[in-house]
Amino acid sequence: MPNPGGANDAPSFPLSEIKRLLGEQAASLIDHIAQGAQERDLPLYLAGGVVRDLIMGQRNVSIDLDFVVEGDAISFAMSLAIKSGGSVQEYQPFGTATWTLDSSAGETPAHVDFACARSETYSHPAALPTVSPSDMQRDLLRRDFSVNALAIQLSPRERSGILLDRCGGGDDLKLGLIRALHQNSFVDDPTRILRAARYASRLDFVIEATTDEWMRAALSLLGRVSGQRLQNEIDLILREGRAGEVMLRLQKMGALAKIHPAFRVSSQLPELLERCNELRPPWSSNDINRQALRWIALFTEIDADEARSVCERLALRNKLTHSIVASARLAERISRLEDRSLRPSQVTKILDDFADTSLQAAWLLSVERPYAQDLIAAYATEWRQRRATTTGNDLKARGIAPGPHYRRILDRLRFAWIDGDARSVEEERQLLQKLLEDLD
């Protein structure tokens, strides 16, 4: 916990807590970066969410390290890479850089982010900011919420451990409040509406009353935000343990409808996401794409055409859009699988058009329909792999001219195996002979 200091002293954070909470490897990396800044006489700060979590005494599974430099952050990141290895991706318009380490293991993050201390201005609501260099105190004022406007100074050495809390974030952590820093916070960046809901859920905090009013007043501005930025925020939400609650909260306040009029989620979303997180279809390998399944679960209340439109609004990748739309189409067919008179070949015809991700989603989301769920599993584990021994080359060798009847014949032979009407190569041959005679 921070040391409040004396009457004339700045509050400080005991750096030994970094090692205790983040682990020895992450603490060593932070110390290494701090020494690099001290050698260059460069003011350096650990900032953002990691400081918030340190003050709260929390140790997160994933360690995100964000550093702010009063000076050239890109040059500093480059100097670390030259000395210690790794690569640097620079983002000149924003004065930021990401240092990717050569290797990471255990408690060491794969990359570290650096930014120059800066101030931001917005040319119009929902615009990307115009960035200009500044100092750390002003940098804190540009942040989204008070609990994220915290920093621990690491360089120069004589100021190492000083805690910067210009916006009252420490008090809000004690009170359990998510509080925006100024009235135009959500006008400048409406994605903060989604972020506020995410932080409130993760930290089990309350959104401060005035902040809630500012959020609601800015809801219409979500329509101006680019799909990519909205996608990024929703993707982060879906990685949270209580993502379903966050999305339902956003829906209740009207945020989803402002993003797209057809965007709505199921009241059962928390349960659906839990299935996506915990259950495993019986045919699935270890490389199951949980995040894709969570996105699909998000669209269970939307038909296929609407799903495509919302996907386009959120600028989702083509592959993910295809999975979501296909899953919506499959969901519309699930009721047909309740027909107990269906033969396996008829189930196969219904499911053959769908890729594995959609089948996984259908199985996960059909727990309340065990008969249909069993049919999906039977198709995925057995029926879809079944093929006839006869091939197109065999038909051609018999002197049959290629055409649409090739597919009809081969499908009929395959379905005979699936239904158990052909149990041997000889039975398949006899059926083939009959089919060829019917062509004459």
VOBA-368739 format. One record per residue: x, y, z of N, C-alpha, C in turn. Coordinates in steps of 0.02 Angstrom, whole numbers, padded with zeros to 5 digits, always signed. Example, Ala and Ser with C-alpha at 12.3 -4.5 7.8 and 13.67 -1.06 7.14 Angstrom:
<recs>
+00660-00284+00390+00615-00225+00390+00660-00165+00390;+00642-00112+00354+00684-00053+00357+00645+00002+00394;
</recs>
This chain:
<recs>
+00042-00060+00000+00000+00000+00000+00044+00063+00000;+00018+00119-00028+00057+00180-00030+00070+00207+00040;+00127+00240+00047+00143+00276+00108+00121+00348+00099;+00073+00373+00141+00047+00441+00130+00099+00495+00139;+00154+00481+00172+00206+00531+00183+00187+00581+00236;+00233+00626+00251+00220+00678+00299+00185+00737+00268;+00177+00790+00307+00140+00848+00285+00169+00878+00222;+00235+00877+00215+00267+00909+00157+00297+00858+00108;+00282+00795+00121+00311+00743+00079+00260+00718+00029;+00284+00700-00031+00241+00668-00080+00228+00596-00058;+00168+00569-00070+00156+00499-00054+00202+00454-00095;+00218+00397-00068+00264+00352-00102+00236+00282-00104;+00263+00242-00149+00243+00172-00154+00304+00129-00141;+00300+00083-00094+00359+00040-00079+00374-00006-00138;+00431+00004-00169+00447-00035-00229+00454-00109-00215;+00464-00128-00152+00466-00199-00135+00399-00233-00149;+00346-00194-00149+00279-00222-00164+00274-00244-00236;+00312-00212-00280+00311-00232-00351+00333-00304-00357;+00387-00320-00324+00413-00389-00327+00363-00438-00297;+00333-00419-00241+00287-00464-00207+00224-00477-00249;+00200-00425-00283+00136-00430-00318+00144-00452-00391;+00198-00431-00423+00207-00448-00494+00255-00505-00505;+00294-00522-00454+00341-00577-00461+00412-00551-00475;+00460-00592-00461+00530-00571-00466+00550-00553-00537;+00527-00592-00587+00548-00580-00656+00521-00513-00682;+00457-00498-00670+00429-00434-00692+00462-00377-00654;+00474-00386-00589+00506-00333-00550+00577-00320-00576;+00613-00372-00595+00681-00363-00622+00679-00325-00688;+00629-00340-00729+00622-00304-00792+00608-00230-00780;+00563-00216-00733+00548-00146-00716+00611-00111-00691;+00649-00145-00648+00710-00115-00621+00761-00103-00677;+00765-00149-00724+00811-00141-00781+00792-00080-00822;+00729-00071-00835+00705-00013-00874+00718+00051-00835;+00705+00049-00770+00717+00108-00728+00791+00128-00729;+00836+00079-00725+00907+00094-00727+00927+00126-00794;+00896+00101-00848+00910+00131-00913+00891+00204-00916;+00833+00220-00886+00811+00290-00885+00855+00332-00839;+00876+00304-00782+00919+00340-00736+00986+00356-00768;+01013+00309-00806+01076+00321-00840+01071+00377-00892;+01012+00386-00920+01002+00438-00971+00973+00502-00941;+00965+00501-00873+00936+00558-00838+00868+00576-00868;+00827+00524-00878+00762+00531-00911+00707+00517-00861;+00662+00565-00848+00606+00552-00803+00562+00495-00830;+00552+00444-00789+00515+00385-00810+00463+00367-00758;+00405+00344-00781+00350+00328-00736+00317+00262-00757;+00300+00221-00709+00255+00164-00720+00185+00191-00711;+00141+00178-00759+00076+00213-00759+00019+00165-00776;-00042+00191-00764-00102+00157-00788-00127+00101-00743;-00156+00051-00776-00190-00003-00740-00147-00042-00693;-00083-00053-00712-00040-00092-00668-00029-00056-00602;-00025+00010-00604-00017+00049-00541-00081+00043-00500;-00138+00049-00532-00202+00040-00497-00204-00027-00461;-00184-00081-00497-00187-00147-00467-00136-00156-00412;-00078-00125-00419-00027-00128-00366-00053-00095-00303;-00085-00037-00311-00111-00001-00252-00166-00042-00218;-00204-00077-00258-00258-00119-00231-00231-00185-00203;-00166-00198-00213-00138-00260-00189-00157-00320-00229;-00175-00309-00293-00196-00363-00336-00139-00387-00380;-00139-00451-00393-00090-00481-00438-00127-00513-00496;-00121-00484-00555-00157-00509-00613-00117-00563-00648;-00154-00608-00682-00121-00663-00719-00080-00634-00776;-00109-00587-00813-00071-00555-00868-00045-00488-00844;+00019-00478-00853+00051-00416-00829+00062-00370-00888;+00027-00313-00888+00036-00263-00940+00075-00205-00910;+00134-00193-00937+00176-00139-00911+00175-00080-00959;+00153-00023-00934+00150+00038-00973+00194+00090-00939;+00241+00116-00977+00288+00167-00951+00277+00233-00988;+00284+00287-00951+00280+00354-00980+00347+00388-00969;+00371+00420-01022+00435+00454-01021+00424+00528-01033;+00454+00569-00993+00455+00641-01008+00514+00653-01055;+00501+00644-01118+00553+00647-01169+00535+00602-01227;+00585+00577-01261+00575+00537-01322+00567+00463-01303;+00505+00441-01301+00491+00372-01281+00516+00323-01333;+00511+00341-01396+00532+00295-01449+00607+00284-01446;+00644+00338-01439+00717+00332-01434+00737+00291-01373;+00703+00301-01318+00719+00262-01257+00706+00188-01268;+00649+00171-01299+00634+00101-01313+00687+00070-01358;+00708+00109-01408+00760+00085-01454+00825+00071-01416;+00843+00115-01369+00905+00105-01331+00902+00041-01289;+00844+00025-01262+00836-00037-01224+00844-00098-01268;+00815-00095-01328+00820-00151-01374+00891-00161-01398;+00927-00107-01410+00997-00112-01432+01039-00145-01378;+01025-00127-01316+01065-00152-01260+01044-00223-01239;+00980-00238-01242+00955-00300-01213+00922-00347-01262;+00918-00327-01325+00887-00370-01375+00813-00357-01382;+00783-00391-01430+00712-00381-01443+00703-00333-01501;+00640-00318-01515+00624-00273-01570+00576-00219-01547;+00576-00163-01584+00533-00106-01565+00488-00088-01623;+00424-00083-01608+00375-00057-01656+00357+00013-01634;+00370+00061-01677+00358+00131-01658+00295+00158-01691;+00263+00205-01657+00202+00237-01681+00214+00313-01676;+00246+00339-01728+00269+00408-01727+00214+00460-01713;+00153+00453-01744+00103+00506-01732+00084+00515-01659;+00091+00461-01620+00072+00465-01549+00132+00465-01502;+00192+00460-01530+00251+00461-01488+00256+00400-01443;+00232+00343-01467+00232+00282-01427+00273+00227-01460;+00291+00177-01421+00329+00121-01447+00315+00059-01406;+00319+00001-01438+00312-00063-01404+00378-00101-01411;+00406-00119-01355+00468-00160-01355+00448-00232-01344;+00458-00273-01395+00444-00345-01390+00509-00380-01371;+00506-00417-01316+00566-00450-01291+00583-00511-01333;+00646-00529-01333+00667-00588-01371+00633-00651-01346;+00623-00655-01282+00589-00713-01252+00557-00690-01187;+00501-00723-01173+00467-00709-01110+00445-00776-01081;+00449-00780-01016+00428-00842-00983+00404-00825-00913;+00360-00868-00888+00337-00859-00820+00301-00793-00811;+00330-00750-00768+00297-00688-00750+00322-00629-00791;+00361-00641-00842+00387-00586-00883+00340-00574-00942;+00316-00512-00953+00272-00500-01010+00309-00506-01076;+00271-00520-01129+00302-00528-01195+00323-00462-01224;+00290-00408-01203+00308-00342-01230+00295-00289-01177;+00325-00231-01188+00319-00174-01143+00303-00112-01185;+00257-00071-01161+00236-00011-01198+00266+00052-01167;+00287+00097-01212+00315+00161-01191+00277+00218-01226;+00266+00271-01190+00234+00330-01219+00268+00392-01192;+00270+00444-01233+00294+00508-01207+00238+00540-01167;+00256+00574-01114+00206+00613-01077+00176+00664-01125;+00110+00667-01126+00079+00708-01178+00012+00736-01154;-00010+00785-01189-00078+00811-01182-00114+00797-01247;-00181+00797-01244-00221+00780-01302-00276+00832-01312;-00289+00847-01374-00347+00888-01392-00387+00851-01445;-00452+00866-01447-00497+00831-01494-00531+00883-01539;-00522+00875-01604-00549+00924-01652-00625+00923-01654;-00655+00866-01640-00727+00859-01638-00744+00797-01597;-00807+00790-01575-00826+00732-01535-00809+00666-01570;-00782+00619-01531-00765+00552-01555-00706+00550-01602;-00671+00606-01610-00612+00607-01654-00553+00574-01619;-00505+00551-01658-00442+00530-01628-00406+00592-01603;-00368+00586-01549-00338+00646-01519-00279+00672-01560;-00269+00738-01553-00207+00769-01577-00160+00773-01517;-00101+00745-01525-00055+00736-01469+00000+00788-01470;+00017+00813-01412+00075+00858-01406+00113+00841-01343;+00181+00846-01344+00221+00828-01285+00203+00871-01225;+00208+00841-01166+00192+00877-01105+00231+00846-01047;+00208+00857-00986+00240+00825-00929+00191+00775-00897;+00215+00739-00848+00175+00684-00820+00112+00708-00784;+00117+00764-00752+00058+00790-00717+00001+00804-00765;+00018+00835-00823-00034+00848-00873-00055+00783-00907;-00009+00737-00913-00025+00673-00944-00080+00637-00904;-00077+00642-00838-00128+00609-00797-00197+00638-00810;-00200+00702-00826-00265+00736-00837-00300+00713-00900;-00263+00682-00947-00294+00662-01010-00324+00592-01006;-00317+00558-00949-00336+00488-00945-00411+00480-00934;-00433+00417-00940-00506+00406-00941-00539+00413-00873;-00511+00379-00822-00543+00379-00757-00491+00391-00703;-00514+00416-00647-00466+00434-00594-00426+00374-00571;-00456+00315-00569-00420+00256-00545-00366+00233-00593;-00367+00259-00654-00314+00245-00702-00265+00303-00710;-00279+00358-00675-00236+00417-00679-00187+00417-00621;-00149+00363-00617-00101+00353-00563-00034+00333-00593;+00020+00354-00561+00086+00336-00587+00136+00331-00529;+00185+00289-00539+00241+00282-00491+00304+00304-00527;+00338+00354-00500+00399+00378-00532+00456+00329-00518;+00497+00316-00569+00553+00269-00564+00620+00302-00578;+00618+00360-00609+00680+00396-00625+00664+00470-00627;+00711+00513-00602+00778+00497-00577+00777+00459-00511;+00834+00433-00492+00839+00387-00436+00813+00418-00371;+00828+00482-00360+00809+00512-00297+00733+00520-00289;+00696+00513-00345+00623+00519-00341+00590+00451-00352;+00629+00398-00353+00602+00332-00367+00554+00311-00311;+00495+00290-00330+00444+00268-00283+00391+00320-00267;+00400+00382-00291+00350+00433-00278+00286+00417-00317;+00229+00421-00283+00164+00407-00313+00131+00472-00336;+00112+00475-00399+00078+00533-00427+00003+00518-00430;-00036+00559-00397-00109+00549-00395-00142+00617-00395;-00141+00649-00454-00166+00717-00459-00243+00718-00461;-00275+00662-00479-00347+00663-00493-00388+00627-00440;-00358+00611-00384-00396+00580-00331-00411+00506-00342;-00371+00473-00383-00383+00403-00396-00376+00359-00335;-00328+00375-00292-00319+00335-00231-00380+00335-00187;-00412+00393-00179-00473+00396-00139-00529+00357-00173;-00534+00362-00240-00588+00326-00275-00578+00251-00271;-00515+00228-00268-00503+00157-00258-00529+00135-00190;-00520+00175-00139-00546+00159-00073-00622+00159-00072;-00652+00206-00109-00725+00212-00110-00758+00164-00159;-00718+00134-00203-00746+00088-00253-00785+00125-00307;-00756+00179-00334-00791+00220-00383-00754+00222-00449;-00792+00220-00504-00766+00235-00570-00788+00307-00586;-00740+00352-00590-00757+00423-00599-00718+00453-00657;-00753+00483-00704-00721+00517-00760-00691+00583-00736;-00642+00608-00773-00604+00666-00750-00635+00732-00767;-00678+00733-00819-00709+00797-00837-00771+00784-00878;-00812+00835-00887-00878+00828-00917-00875+00804-00990;-00823+00824-01026-00818+00805-01096-00781+00739-01108;-00768+00702-01055-00730+00640-01062-00761+00593-01112;-00826+00583-01109-00859+00536-01154-00877+00567-01221;-00876+00632-01224-00884+00667-01288-00820+00661-01328;-00764+00672-01295-00699+00664-01328-00689+00593-01353;-00705+00545-01311-00694+00474-01328-00753+00432-01302;-00804+00422-01345-00863+00383-01322-00848+00311-01306;-00791+00283-01330-00775+00214-01311-00764+00207-01236;-00754+00263-01202-00747+00261-01129-00812+00237-01096;-00868+00243-01131-00932+00217-01104-00925+00141-01095;-00899+00107-01146-00890+00035-01142-00837+00017-01090;-00785+00059-01086-00731+00046-01040-00754+00055-00967;-00796+00105-00955-00821+00116-00887-00859+00055-00862;-00902+00028-00906-00940-00032-00886-00894-00091-00873;-00842-00097-00914-00794-00153-00906-00756-00147-00840;-00731-00087-00824-00694-00079-00762-00739-00088-00701;-00799-00061-00705-00845-00067-00648-00858-00140-00632;-00866-00181-00685-00878-00252-00674-00816-00287-00648;-00759-00274-00679-00697-00309-00659-00678-00294-00587;-00683-00230-00568-00661-00210-00501-00717-00214-00449;-00779-00229-00474-00838-00229-00430-00847-00160-00398;-00839-00108-00440-00847-00039-00420-00914-00012-00444;-00932+00046-00419-00993+00082-00440-00972+00140-00484;-01009+00151-00538-00997+00210-00579-01026+00271-00543;-00983+00319-00530-01003+00379-00492-01061+00414-00527;-01106+00443-00489-01171+00467-00514-01163+00518-00571;-01120+00567-00562-01112+00618-00614-01080+00587-00676;-01033+00542-00666-01003+00507-00722-01056+00468-00761;-01101+00436-00726-01156+00399-00758-01199+00446-00800;-01212+00506-00775-01251+00555-00813-01213+00576-00877;-01149+00587-00871-01109+00607-00929-01108+00550-00981;-01103+00488-00958-01104+00431-01004-01169+00430-01044;-01225+00436-01010-01290+00431-01043-01301+00489-01092;-01275+00547-01074-01282+00605-01118-01242+00597-01182;-01191+00556-01181-01147+00548-01239-01162+00484-01279;-01214+00447-01261-01227+00383-01294-01233+00389-01370;-01266+00442-01393-01277+00448-01466-01212+00454-01504;-01158+00475-01471-01094+00484-01504-01060+00417-01521;-01085+00363-01492-01057+00298-01510-01066+00283-01584;-01117+00313-01614-01129+00304-01685-01075+00335-01728;-01035+00380-01700-00981+00413-01738-00914+00376-01733;-00910+00329-01688-00846+00295-01675-00835+00242-01729;-00773+00235-01751-00757+00186-01802-00771+00116-01777;-00788+00072-01824-00801+00003-01807-00741-00031-01774;-00681-00015-01798-00621-00047-01771-00611-00030-01697;-00623+00032-01679-00615+00051-01609-00667+00018-01564;-00729+00014-01589-00782-00020-01551-00767-00095-01545;-00744-00124-01600-00726-00195-01599-00673-00209-01546;-00622-00166-01543-00569-00176-01494-00595-00176-01422;-00641-00129-01408-00669-00124-01340-00712-00185-01324;-00753-00207-01371-00797-00265-01358-00754-00328-01351;-00701-00333-01391-00657-00390-01386-00627-00394-01316;-00608-00337-01288-00581-00335-01220-00635-00355-01169;-00696-00332-01179-00751-00350-01134-00760-00426-01134;-00759-00457-01193-00773-00528-01199-00718-00570-01165;-00662-00541-01150-00608-00576-01115-00615-00571-01039;-00664-00533-01017-00675-00524-00945-00716-00582-00917;-00707-00595-00852-00744-00649-00820-00818-00636-00816;-00838-00572-00815-00910-00556-00809-00933-00518-00871;-00910-00541-00928-00925-00507-00991-01000-00502-01005;-01036-00556-00989-01108-00555-01002-01143-00500-00964;-01124-00490-00902-01154-00437-00862-01138-00368-00891;-01077-00360-00915-01057-00296-00944-01100-00281-01006;-01107-00329-01050-01145-00318-01112-01218-00306-01097;-01246-00340-01048-01316-00328-01030-01325-00259-01000;-01276-00237-00962-01279-00169-00934-01277-00117-00990;-01234-00128-01039-01230-00081-01095-01294-00082-01136;-01324-00141-01143-01387-00146-01179-01442-00109-01142;-01446-00117-01076-01498-00086-01037-01494-00010-01041;-01434+00017-01043-01427+00090-01046-01433+00117-01117;-01440+00073-01167-01451+00094-01235-01389+00101-01278;-01331+00079-01252-01269+00088-01288-01265+00045-01350;-01289-00017-01346-01283-00063-01403-01325-00039-01461;-01385-00015-01447-01428+00009-01501-01399+00071-01535;-01360+00111-01499-01328+00169-01529-01270+00148-01575;-01240+00090-01559-01188+00064-01603-01219+00039-01668;-01274+00002-01663-01311-00022-01721-01382-00039-01697;-01434-00018-01733-01502-00030-01710-01519-00104-01699;-01487-00148-01735-01501-00220-01729-01458-00254-01676;-01413-00218-01646-01366-00248-01598-01401-00259-01532;-01414-00322-01515-01445-00340-01451-01418-00407-01430;-01417-00419-01365-01390-00481-01338-01443-00516-01296;-01433-00581-01288-01480-00622-01251-01476-00608-01176;-01534-00612-01143-01534-00605-01070-01496-00663-01037;-01485-00717-01075-01448-00775-01050-01373-00771-01068;-01350-00712-01090-01281-00707-01113-01230-00729-01060;-01237-00711-00997-01187-00735-00948-01180-00811-00948;-01237-00846-00951-01235-00919-00952-01205-00944-01017;-01223-00913-01073-01196-00935-01138-01120-00927-01140;-01096-00871-01115-01024-00860-01115-00988-00909-01068;-01021-00926-01013-00992-00975-00968-00983-01042-01003;-01032-01061-01043-01025-01123-01082-00966-01118-01130;-00959-01060-01163-00904-01051-01210-00837-01055-01174;-00835-01034-01112-00773-01034-01074-00755-01102-01046;-00807-01141-01028-00794-01202-00989-00805-01267-01027;-00857-01270-01069-00874-01333-01101-00830-01347-01162;-00823-01410-01178-00784-01429-01237-00823-01481-01276;-00841-01465-01339-00874-01515-01380-00833-01579-01385;-00865-01637-01386-00828-01700-01381-00780-01714-01438;-00788-01679-01494-00742-01693-01550-00687-01640-01556;-00687-01589-01513-00642-01532-01522-00573-01547-01496;-00523-01519-01532-00454-01525-01510-00437-01469-01462;-00375-01467-01440-00354-01417-01391-00350-01346-01419;-00353-01339-01485-00345-01273-01515-00413-01238-01527;-00463-01256-01488-00529-01225-01494-00523-01149-01484;-00556-01111-01528-00551-01037-01526-00606-01010-01480;-00590-01004-01417-00639-00982-01368-00665-00911-01382;-00620-00867-01404-00641-00798-01416-00691-00794-01474;-00680-00833-01527-00729-00835-01581-00796-00860-01557;-00796-00910-01513-00859-00936-01486-00894-00883-01444;-00856-00842-01408-00887-00789-01368-00920-00737-01414;-00886-00720-01468-00916-00674-01516-00981-00702-01545;-00981-00766-01561-01041-00798-01588-01097-00795-01536;-01081-00809-01473-01131-00806-01420-01162-00737-01414;-01123-00687-01430-01147-00618-01427-01204-00605-01476;-01208-00645-01529-01255-00632-01584-01315-00680-01584;-01327-00715-01529-01380-00766-01529-01450-00737-01536;-01459-00673-01523-01525-00642-01529-01536-00609-01597;-01488-00616-01643-01490-00580-01706-01493-00630-01763;-01538-00617-01813-01541-00663-01869-01481-00652-01916;-01474-00695-01965-01414-00697-02006-01402-00631-02043;-01455-00603-02072-01446-00540-02109-01426-00483-02063;-01459-00478-02006-01442-00426-01957-01371-00437-01930;-01354-00500-01920-01287-00516-01894-01233-00490-01942;-01244-00501-02006-01195-00477-02054-01188-00401-02051;-01244-00367-02044-01243-00294-02042-01206-00269-01980;-01218-00301-01922-01184-00280-01861-01109-00295-01866;-01092-00352-01896-01021-00370-01906-00986-00317-01948;-01020-00295-02001-00991-00243-02044-00982-00178-02005;-01031-00161-01962-01025-00100-01922-00964-00104-01876;-00951-00163-01850-00895-00172-01803-00830-00188-01838;-00830-00188-01905-00770-00201-01945-00736-00266-01925;-00776-00318-01913-00748-00382-01895-00713-00414-01955;-00663-00454-01942-00627-00489-01996-00675-00534-02034;-00659-00545-02098-00703-00585-02140-00714-00655-02111;-00662-00685-02086-00668-00753-02059-00716-00755-02000;-00709-00707-01954-00753-00705-01896-00824-00689-01917;-00832-00641-01963-00899-00625-01988-00932-00686-02017;-00895-00724-02058-00923-00785-02088-00945-00834-02034;-00906-00843-01981-00924-00889-01927-00987-00866-01891;-00992-00801-01879-01050-00774-01843-01113-00782-01885;-01109-00763-01949-01168-00767-01993-01188-00839-02004;-01139-00883-02015-01154-00954-02025-01186-00983-01962;-01162-00963-01904-01190-00988-01841-01262-00964-01833;-01276-00902-01854-01345-00877-01851-01390-00918-01898;-01365-00935-01956-01403-00977-02003-01414-01046-01973;-01363-01074-01942-01369-01140-01912-01419-01139-01854;-01417-01086-01815-01465-01080-01759-01537-01081-01783;-01548-01053-01843-01616-01053-01872-01637-01124-01893;-01589-01169-01901-01604-01238-01923-01606-01288-01865;-01584-01267-01806-01577-01314-01751-01643-01349-01735;-01699-01313-01740-01764-01344-01723-01779-01403-01768;-01752-01403-01829-01763-01459-01874-01731-01523-01848;-01678-01516-01808-01645-01574-01781-01684-01607-01725;-01738-01576-01702-01780-01606-01651-01826-01660-01680;-01830-01663-01746-01871-01713-01779-01838-01782-01773;-01867-01825-01733-01836-01889-01719-01843-01939-01776;-01879-01920-01829-01884-01964-01887-01827-01954-01936;-01786-01903-01925-01731-01889-01971-01681-01946-01971;-01660-01965-02031-01607-02014-02038-01539-01978-02032;-01486-02013-02016-01420-01980-02012-01401-01942-02075;-01420-01968-02134-01403-01933-02196-01439-01866-02200;-01500-01863-02173-01537-01800-02175-01507-01749-02127;-01483-01772-02070-01446-01728-02024-01383-01703-02058;-01349-01747-02094-01288-01729-02129-01301-01674-02180;-01357-01680-02216-01374-01629-02266-01384-01561-02233;-01413-01561-02174-01425-01498-02138-01359-01467-02115;-01312-01508-02093-01252-01482-02060-01191-01477-02105;-01194-01507-02165-01135-01510-02208-01107-01442-02228;-01148-01391-02229-01126-01325-02253-01086-01286-02202;-01080-01312-02141-01054-01271-02086-00984-01293-02064;-00941-01243-02053-00873-01256-02030-00874-01275-01956;-00816-01299-01932-00813-01327-01865-00829-01276-01811;-00809-01213-01819-00823-01163-01767-00897-01155-01757;-00936-01154-01812-01008-01148-01807-01039-01209-01775;-01012-01268-01790-01037-01329-01759-01022-01330-01684;-00962-01308-01665-00945-01303-01595-00993-01256-01559;-01005-01197-01589-01050-01149-01559-01121-01178-01552;-01145-01211-01605-01212-01241-01602-01217-01293-01547;-01165-01333-01539-01165-01384-01486-01165-01350-01417;-01123-01300-01408-01118-01266-01343-01183-01230-01325;-01215-01200-01375-01273-01159-01362-01338-01198-01363;-01334-01265-01372-01394-01307-01376-01399-01355-01317;-01370-01336-01261-01371-01380-01203-01443-01397-01183;-01489-01349-01192-01559-01362-01174-01595-01404-01225;-01561-01423-01279-01589-01468-01330-01544-01528-01338;-01544-01573-01290-01495-01627-01289-01499-01673-01350;-01560-01684-01377-01565-01728-01436-01529-01697-01495;-01542-01632-01508-01508-01597-01562-01433-01594-01550;-01414-01584-01487-01343-01581-01470-01308-01647-01485;-01342-01703-01470-01314-01768-01484-01305-01780-01559;-01353-01755-01598-01348-01763-01670-01289-01722-01698;-01279-01662-01672-01222-01621-01694-01157-01657-01679;-01152-01686-01618-01092-01722-01599-01081-01784-01643;-01136-01819-01658-01130-01879-01700-01107-01860-01770;-01134-01806-01796-01113-01783-01862-01039-01764-01862;-01018-01724-01811-00950-01698-01810-00899-01754-01797;-00917-01803-01758-00869-01856-01740-00868-01913-01790;-00923-01923-01826-00927-01983-01868-00952-01969-01938;-01012-01943-01945-01046-01942-02010-01011-01898-02061;-00984-01840-02040-00955-01795-02090-00890-01824-02121;-00858-01870-02086-00797-01900-02114-00811-01958-02161;-00872-01984-02159-00888-02044-02198-00890-02028-02272;-00856-02068-02312-00854-02060-02384-00863-02128-02418;-00891-02127-02478-00896-02189-02517-00827-02208-02543;-00818-02270-02560-00754-02292-02589-00750-02273-02663;-00808-02265-02695-00810-02245-02765-00792-02171-02772;-00753-02154-02824-00733-02085-02837-00757-02063-02906;-00747-02000-02919-00763-01975-02986-00723-02008-03040;-00661-02024-03024-00618-02059-03073-00646-02128-03090;-00676-02160-03039-00706-02225-03052-00765-02218-03100;-00805-02167-03091-00862-02156-03136-00838-02141-03207;-00785-02100-03210-00758-02084-03276-00731-02146-03310;-00699-02191-03272-00671-02253-03300-00726-02298-03327;-00786-02290-03301-00842-02330-03326-00873-02300-03389;-00844-02245-03412-00868-02214-03473-00927-02167-03463;-00938-02145-03401-00993-02100-03387-00968-02028-03395;-01002-01990-03437-00982-01921-03450-00991-01879-03387;-00942-01836-03372-00948-01793-03312-01010-01749-03316;-01036-01732-03258-01095-01689-03254-01122-01687-03184;-01178-01653-03173-01207-01647-03105-01225-01715-03075;-01237-01765-03118-01255-01830-03092-01196-01862-03053;-01134-01841-03066-01077-01866-03027-01090-01853-02952;-01106-01790-02936-01117-01771-02867-01176-01809-02837;-01230-01816-02876-01288-01851-02850-01272-01924-02835;-01234-01956-02879-01216-02027-02868-01170-02034-02807;-01118-01992-02804-01070-01998-02749-01103-01982-02682;-01148-01932-02682-01185-01917-02621-01229-01975-02600;-01262-02004-02648-01307-02060-02632-01268-02118-02602;-01209-02131-02629-01167-02185-02601-01143-02167-02530;-01122-02105-02522-01099-02083-02456-01155-02089-02404;-01215-02065-02423-01271-02067-02376-01291-02139-02360;-01281-02184-02406-01296-02254-02393-01251-02281-02337;-01187-02263-02339-01142-02282-02285-01163-02250-02219;-01180-02186-02221-01199-02150-02160-01262-02181-02128;-01310-02199-02170-01373-02227-02144-01369-02302-02129;-01314-02333-02148-01308-02404-02137-01339-02446-02191;-01358-02415-02248-01387-02453-02304-01332-02488-02343;-01270-02464-02337-01212-02498-02367-01162-02511-02311;-01147-02575-02300-01102-02593-02246-01037-02625-02271;-01032-02632-02336-00972-02663-02365-00961-02634-02434;-00901-02644-02460-00885-02621-02527-00930-02656-02578;-00947-02719-02566-00990-02755-02612-01060-02725-02613;-01086-02707-02555-01152-02676-02553-01151-02607-02587;-01096-02571-02579-01090-02507-02614-01089-02518-02689;-01053-02571-02712-01048-02585-02784-01117-02602-02812;-01155-02640-02775-01222-02659-02798-01267-02597-02803;-01262-02552-02754-01302-02491-02757-01280-02448-02815;-01215-02443-02827-01189-02404-02883-01217-02432-02949;-01217-02497-02955-01241-02527-03017-01314-02508-03029;-01354-02509-02976-01424-02490-02982-01432-02417-03003;-01391-02374-02972-01395-02302-02989-01376-02290-03061;-01326-02327-03086-01305-02318-03156-01359-02344-03203;-01392-02397-03184-01446-02422-03226-01503-02372-03231;-01514-02336-03174-01567-02285-03174-01551-02225-03219;-01484-02216-03233-01464-02162-03277-01484-02176-03351;-01487-02240-03367-01501-02259-03437-01573-02243-03457;
</recs>
